[in-house]
C-alpha cells in the first residue's frame, strides 16, 4: 500500500467484507482496543519511561477498506489531546509530561520503531508458523552479527535483524489475537509504516485466513467444541486447509472459528498437498477418542475419506 505523507503508519482490513469501508460497532471497538494494546506493548519496549504517562493514541478512520491511520503529526496530536483533556485528568497528564520531559522522548520515532518491531514479529511468526517457537538452533549469523538467517520446517530461510528476533522471542503469544480474530477469507489484515529508509517489503505485513490460526487461538478451556459432532458420526463440512504435516500425517482444517486436526482414513496427507491453503469440503467420521480408547470430549478430530477442493489450489508447499 502506498502511504501518503500525512500518515505515519496504519492498520487496515480489506476484501469484500469491507469493500464499502464498513465494520460493525463491536468489531471496530474490539479491533481498536487490540490495536492500542499491541502498539503500546512495543512502545513500552522501546521506552519503559512512558508507561506511567497516561496518553491517548489518536487515529483517523478512513473508508475504502477499513483503515485506522496513525498521523505523521502524532507527537503534536498527543500533546494537543492531553491539553484538551478536561479537569484533573488533563492537568495530571501534563504534569507527568513535564516531569518526564515528554518532548525529548521523540514520540514520532518511538511510534515508527514500535511499528517496525510489530511488523517484524508478525513476519517471523508467519515464517515459522507459530508464535510459540522460542528455540533457534539452526541459525546463521551475518559477518557483522546484525542479522540472522532462520529456517522454518520447510527449509525456507528468512533474514532477520537480531533485535527483532529477540522481540519475537519475548512477545506474548496472544498479543495479536484481538486484531486477527476478525480475519476471514474475504477480510484480510495489513499493517504498515511509512519509512523510506526500509525496503518496500519490510514496510508492511499481511495476515490472511491462511495465517490466522498462528495468532488467534480459541480458549482450550471452553465448553465442548461442536457438541453436535458426535463421536463416530459421518459428517460433511466446509472450511479452509491451514496446514499439512507429513510427520503426524494430519492437516489443519479451519471450521467456524476453530482449527480441527484431521487425518486421512487411508494413505498419506502428501496426496493432498495441492489443497493446502485452499477452501475444501471434508467428508469423514468424527473422532473424539484417544489412542487408548478414552473419550475426548472437548475437541473433535475428523478421520476423512475425501477432501474436495472448492477453489483453485495453491502451489506445492510440501515440497522441499
C-alpha positions in Angstrom: 0.0 0.0 0.0 1.3 3.5 -0.9 1.3 5.7 2.2 0.6 9.5 1.9 2.9 12.0 3.6 0.3 12.7 6.3 0.3 9.1 7.5 3.0 7.6 9.7 1.6 4.1 10.0 -1.7 2.2 9.6 -3.7 -0.9 10.3 -6.3 -1.9 7.8 -8.8 -4.6 6.8 -9.6 -5.1 3.1 -11.6 -7.5 1.0 -15.2 -8.0 0.0 -16.4 -7.8 3.6 -15.0 -4.2 3.9 -15.3 -3.0 0.3 -17.6 -0.2 1.4 -15.5 0.7 4.5 -17.9 -0.8 7.0 -17.2 -2.8 10.1 -19.8 -3.2 12.8 -19.5 -1.3 16.1 -18.5 -4.2 18.3 -15.8 -5.5 15.8 -14.5 -1.9 15.4 -14.3 -1.4 19.2 -12.5 -4.8 19.7 -10.1 -4.1 16.8 -9.2 -0.6 18.1 -8.7 -1.9 21.6 -6.5 -4.7 20.3 -4.6 -2.3 18.1 -3.9 0.0 21.1 -2.8 -2.9 23.2 -0.4 -4.3 20.6 1.1 -0.9 19.8 1.6 0.1 23.4 3.4 -3.2 24.1 6.0 -2.3 21.6 6.1 1.4 22.5 6.8 0.4 26.1 9.5 -1.9 24.9 11.2 1.0 23.2 11.0 3.3 26.2 9.8 2.0 29.6 9.6 5.5 31.0 6.4 6.4 29.1 4.4 3.6 30.8 3.4 6.0 33.7 2.2 8.7 31.3 -1.5 8.4 30.6 -1.6 9.4 26.9 -4.1 8.7 24.2 -3.2 7.4 20.7 -5.2 9.3 18.1 -6.2 7.5 14.9 -8.2 8.5 11.8 -10.7 6.0 10.4 -10.8 6.1 6.6 -13.3 4.5 4.3 -12.5 2.4 1.2 -11.3 -0.6 3.1 -11.4 -0.2 6.9 -8.3 1.7 7.9 -7.0 3.1 11.2 -4.3 5.7 10.4 -1.6 7.0 12.7 -1.0 10.6 11.6 2.5 11.8 10.8 1.9 14.6 13.3 1.3 12.1 16.1 3.6 13.9 18.6 1.8 17.2 18.3 -1.6 15.5 18.5 -0.8 13.5 21.7 0.2 16.8 23.4 -2.9 18.6 22.0 -5.3 15.9 23.1 -3.7 15.9 26.6 -4.1 19.7 26.8 -7.7 19.5 25.7 -8.4 16.9 28.4 -10.9 18.0 30.9 -10.2 19.0 34.5 -7.9 17.0 36.7 -7.2 14.4 34.0 -5.6 16.9 31.7 -3.6 18.6 34.4 -2.3 15.3 35.7 -1.2 14.2 32.2 0.5 17.5 31.6 2.3 17.3 34.9 3.6 13.8 34.1 4.8 15.0 30.7 6.6 18.0 32.2 8.1 15.7 34.9 9.4 13.2 32.3 10.5 15.9 29.8 8.0 14.5 27.3 9.2 16.3 24.2 12.6 14.6 24.4 11.0 11.2 24.0 10.6 11.7 20.3 7.2 10.1 20.0 7.3 10.0 16.2 10.5 7.9 16.2 9.1 5.7 19.0 6.0 5.0 17.0 8.0 4.2 13.9 10.3 1.8 15.9 7.3 0.2 17.5 5.6 -0.4 14.2 8.7 -1.8 12.7 9.0 -4.2 15.6 5.4 -5.2 15.3 5.7 -5.9 11.6 8.9 -7.9 12.0 7.5 -10.1 14.8 4.5 -10.9 12.7 6.8 -11.7 9.7 8.8 -14.1 11.8 5.7 -15.8 13.2 4.4 -16.2 9.7 7.7 -17.7 8.6 7.9 -20.1 11.5 4.2 -20.8 11.5 3.8 -20.1 15.2 4.1 -17.5 18.0 5.2 -20.3 20.3 8.6 -21.2 18.9 11.5 -19.9 21.1 14.4 -22.2 20.5 16.6 -21.3 17.5 19.1 -24.0 16.9 19.8 -23.8 13.1 20.7 -20.1 12.5 23.4 -18.4 10.5 24.7 -15.0 11.7 25.9 -12.4 9.3 29.6 -11.2 9.5 28.6 -8.1 11.3 26.3 -10.0 13.7 23.5 -7.6 12.9 21.2 -10.1 11.1 20.5 -13.8 11.4 19.2 -16.3 8.9 16.4 -18.5 10.4 14.9 -21.6 8.7 11.4 -22.9 9.1 10.1 -26.5 8.9 10.0 -26.4 5.1 13.7 -25.4 5.0 12.9 -21.9 3.8 15.1 -19.0 5.2 14.3 -15.5 6.3 17.0 -12.8 7.0 16.0 -11.1 10.3 17.7 -8.2 12.2 18.8 -9.7 15.5 16.9 -7.1 17.5 13.6 -8.2 16.1 14.3 -11.9 16.6 14.8 -11.1 20.3 11.5 -9.2 20.4 9.7 -12.1 18.8 11.2 -14.5 21.4 9.9 -12.3 24.2 6.5 -11.4 22.7 3.3 -12.7 24.4 1.8 -15.4 22.2 -1.7 -13.9 22.3 -0.7 -10.3 21.7 -2.2 -10.2 18.2 -5.3 -12.3 18.9 -7.7 -9.4 19.1 -6.7 -7.8 15.8 -6.6 -11.1 13.9 -9.9 -12.5 15.3 -12.0 -11.0 12.5 -9.7 -12.0 9.6 -11.7 -14.1 7.2 -11.4 -15.4 3.6 -12.8 -12.0 2.4 -11.3 -9.8 5.1 -7.5 -9.6 5.4 -5.4 -7.6 7.7 -2.5 -5.4 6.7 -0.2 -3.3 8.9 2.4 -0.8 7.5 4.7 2.0 8.4 6.0 5.0 6.4 9.7 4.6 6.5 11.6 5.4 3.2 14.8 4.0 4.8 13.3 0.5 4.8 13.0 -1.8 1.8 9.4 -1.9 0.4 8.7 -5.5 1.5 9.7 -4.6 5.1 7.3 -1.7 5.4 4.2 -3.8 5.7 2.9 -7.2 6.5 -0.4 -9.0 5.7 -2.3 -11.7 7.6 -4.7 -13.8 5.6 -7.0 -16.6 6.6 -4.1 -19.0 6.0 -2.1 -17.4 8.9 -4.9 -16.5 11.2 -4.5 -19.6 13.4 -0.9 -18.6 14.1 -2.1 -15.5 16.0 -5.7 -16.3 17.2 -6.4 -19.3 19.4 -9.7 -20.2 20.9 -9.6 -20.9 24.6 -8.9 -24.5 25.1 -10.8 -24.4 28.4 -14.1 -23.6 26.6 -17.0 -26.0 26.8 -17.2 -29.0 24.5 -16.4 -27.8 21.0 -19.0 -28.5 18.4 -21.1 -30.9 20.6 -23.3 -31.6 17.5 -20.3 -33.5 16.0 -20.7 -36.8 17.8 -18.0 -39.5 18.0 -18.3 -41.9 15.1 -20.8 -39.8 13.2 -20.3 -39.3 9.4 -20.1 -35.6 8.5 -19.5 -33.3 5.5 -18.3 -29.8 6.4 -16.7 -26.9 4.5 -13.7 -25.0 5.7 -10.1 -24.0 5.0 -7.0 -26.2 5.0 -4.5 -24.3 7.1 -1.5 -26.7 7.2 -0.2 -30.1 6.3 2.2 -32.2 8.4 3.7 -35.3 6.9 5.3 -36.4 10.1 2.0 -36.6 12.0 0.0 -37.4 8.8 -2.5 -34.6 9.7 -3.9 -31.4 8.2 -5.4 -28.4 10.0 -8.9 -27.6 9.0 -10.3 -24.1 9.9 -14.0 -24.5 10.5 -16.3 -22.0 12.2 -13.5 -20.1 14.0 -11.5 -23.2 15.1 -8.7 -25.3 13.6 -9.6 -29.0 13.7 -6.9 -31.7 13.4 -7.9 -34.1 10.6 -6.2 -37.2 9.3 -6.9 -39.5 6.3 -8.7 -42.8 6.7 -6.2 -44.3 4.3 -3.0 -43.1 2.7 -0.8 -40.0 3.4 -1.6 -36.3 3.6 1.1 -35.8 1.0 -1.6 -36.9 -1.5 -3.5 -33.7 -0.7 -0.5 -31.3 -0.9 -2.1 -29.2 -3.6 -5.1 -28.4 -1.4 -3.0 -26.7 1.3 -4.3 -23.2 2.0 -7.5 -23.8 0.0 -11.2 -23.9 0.8 -12.4 -27.5 0.8 -15.2 -29.8 1.7 -14.1 -32.6 4.0 -16.1 -35.9 4.3 -15.4 -38.3 7.0 -16.0 -39.5 10.6 -15.9 -37.6 13.9 -13.2 -38.9 16.2 -13.3 -38.0 19.9 -11.3 -40.9 21.3 -7.6 -41.1 22.3 -5.2 -43.8 21.3 -6.1 -45.7 24.5 -9.8 -45.6 23.7 -10.8 -42.9 26.1 -13.3 -40.3 25.0 -12.0 -36.9 24.2 -14.9 -34.6 24.9 -13.6 -31.1 24.1 -12.3 -31.1 20.6 -13.3 -33.4 17.8 -10.9 -34.6 15.0 -12.0 -35.8 11.6 -10.9 -39.1 10.0 -11.6 -38.1 6.5 -12.3 -40.3 3.5 -12.5 -37.5 1.0 -11.1 -33.9 0.7 -12.6 -31.9 -2.1 -11.4 -28.6 -3.4 -13.8 -25.7 -3.5 -11.4 -23.3 -5.2 -8.2 -23.2 -7.1 -5.2 -24.9 -5.3 -2.2 -23.1 -4.1 1.4 -24.0 -5.3 3.1 -27.1 -3.9 4.1 -26.1 -0.4 5.0 -29.6 0.8 8.0 -29.9 -1.5 11.5 -29.2 -0.3 
